[in-house]
Amino acid sequence: MASMAYSVANPSMFLDVRSIRASPFASSADRRWISLRSCRRGSVAISGRSRTAVVLAKSLGEGLERSRTAVDDNGAERVVVLVIGGGGREHALCDALQRSPTCDAVFCAPGNAGIASSGIATCVPELDISDSSAVISFCRKWGVGLVVVGPEAPLVAGLANDLVQAGILTFGPSSEAAALEGSKEFMKKLCDKYQIPTAKYQTFTDPSEAKTYIREQGAPIVVKADGLAAGKGVIVAMTLEEALDAVDSMLVKGSFGSAGSRVIVEEFLEGEEASFFALVDGENALALESAQDHKRVGDGDTGPNTGGMGAYSPAPIITKELQNLVMESIIIPTVKGMYTEGCKFVGVLFAGLMIEKKTGLPKLIEFNVRFGDPECQVLMMRLESDLAQLLLSACKGELGSVSLDWSPGSAMVVVMASRGYPGPYEKGTVIRNLHEAELVAPTVKIFHAGTDVDPNGNFIAVGGRVLGVTAKGKDIEEARERAYRAVEEIDWPEGYFRKDIGWRAISQKELASNNR
């Protein structure tokens, strides 16, 4: 790794590496890997495996001069990255960024216990990510050249707008463009205008009118809260009674607050769901590898919807031909439509698709404006390209010349959730044997989503979805075997997981084999 030289006004402050190790921002990896490569009057060169060390120096004396990005010996742009968020998705992003040879350091705000303990990034829990001015000040203080916004709420609130206005490259759309996820009505109207295939629908704010329409259409039917509802605002009603109850819950009882003050009632599409991801730089779109998640809480895709109980990549249902069709009929028209509407989209466009049973063609169920969780975990496990450079290219409008490298084989993530999720669940239960679980195979990683550390140093569950046990293999069967072997190693009696993640892919593979 190339060293980086810093010009300092008071070089004597940098001669004692112990002061860097003592920094409150130094992770265990920083302290383990920091090496003082050279010291000479007026400059110091620091290098290390975690690379956060190069940024830590900034707090140790006034007069440090450094641009937010630099260039290494090979001419590649180097950057310090701040990841916004604290879930499993952000853990996976931090892990992929720290593998990037051009990423000098990774910060994560607020981060989580798993990220902090792994040493792959420096967590900043005290940074208020809802305060744009605080985030901008942090970026300027620590030389952050790229901000990657993980969750949707800060995007809808306009964090990317403020960062870009401050001159900080940000991977994530403006609040105007984030309306693709923030308002299902906005998304549906865009589909109408630009002939993007989606389920037919009507929008309602009056519960009586919504119920009349539902009775006319019959069940099954889908009722959606218009705004952000943490992945829980979609009711797939198999009976009229369920649909009418959903309308009452949203429009009468206000179960989802302002997010449910308007509802979308749309036709039920029968088929197989798939997740489709594309990086977008405002004008160009680059398809990522396919992935598919399991939304229902119970085996056999039964029970209520969740944020996702597992995922795998690639998804056999997304063939090369289907990928091209999705790009041509859904992704590219959306990118062009947003540009035409003055809402240029920069970030990752996550299309929830239904591959219709009767036609075999894709229809858009919904858009998300960030990486899916848990799909991000399997995608980042398989990505071999330099993620930092990839995201910088998106921010600069340079995706047109980018190609991607992926590891062969498959990846799978099994989500371990607190028993009772997505309903009420107990917090504070102790989780043991995580280190042992990661040792069952060299390709196993455990991404934390809802953990903390108790006074005795034990990991404890503090969320609904808690862990993403992820593994790679030469095929879907091997990835699945490794992931579940790691799950079984974890000692958490209060945890719950589905036992059939990947069943569709395996069934489809067996069917194809039998038809040969």
Disulfide bonds with the S-S distance in Angstrom:
none
